[in-house]
Amino acid sequence: MPSNRTARAYWRANLRLVALCLAIWFLVAFVCGILLADLLNEWTIGGYKLGFWFAQQGAIYVFILLIFFYSWRMNRLDRQFGVHEDDGAQD
């Protein structure tokens, strides 16, 4: 059982990670897909305007990447703070 100080540090690190992931997703989905769409539409990707691509596909791809990044980073945080689950090895 981690100490109260360790638990707070773990929770703070978790919240920072969540905030980072949400900020990246907001930047891609809202800023690139909506606010900067007209500016980004000057370029194309696969025959589609870049602003449209960010709004329709880019945000989804980034979200999927963020899921894997969050999982990987949380596993590292769990090990760092000593709250990781066992790898399934039972005696």
N, C-alpha and C positions, 0 to 999 in steps of 0.2 A: 504494500500500500504506500503510494508516494506521500511525501509530506505536503502540508498545506501550501508551502512556498513553491514546491515543485509542481503541484497541481495548478497553481495560478500561472506559473511560467508556461506550462504546457497549454493551458487554455488561451493565454495571450498569443502564443505562437500559432495555435490553431486559428484564432480569429484573424490574425495578420494574413495567414495563408488564404482564408476564405475571402477577405477583403481584396487581396491581390487578384485572385481568380475572378471575382465579380467586377473589379475595375477593368481588367483586360476584356472580359466579355462585353461590358458596357461600351468600352471604346470601340470594339469591332462591330457590335450589333447596332448601337444607337448612333455613335459619332460617325463611323465610316458608312454605315448603311442608310442613315437618314440625314444627318446634318451636313456631311461632306459628300453626299451622293452626287450632286451636280458637278462638283470639282473632280471627283473620281471618275465620273462618266466620260471624261475625255480620253481615258484609256480603256482598252478591252482585254478581256481574258477569255480565251476559248470562244471568241465571237460575241461575247456579251459585254455590255458596259460594266466597268469595274464597280461602280456604285450599286448597280443592280445585283451583281454577283455577291458583294458583301451582304446585302440585305437578304438575299435568297439562299445562298450557299455558304458563304464565308463564315457567318456567325455560327452555323451548325457545325462546320468543321472545327472551328476554334473551340466551341463548347465540348466537343468530343475529345479534343486534345487536352483541354483543361481537366476533364474527368480523369484521364490517365495521369496527368501531372499531379493532380491533387492526391490521387491514390498513392502514387510513388512517394510524394513528399510526406504524406501522413504516415506511411510506413517507416520512413526515416525518423520522423518526430517521435513516433511511438517507441522506437528502439532507443532513441536518444534519452527519452524521459523514463524508460523502463516500464512502459505500459503496453508493450507489444504482446500479441497473442502467440502462443506456441505454434510451431509449424505442423501441428497435428500428430507429432510423435507421442504415442502413449506407451507407458511401460506396464 
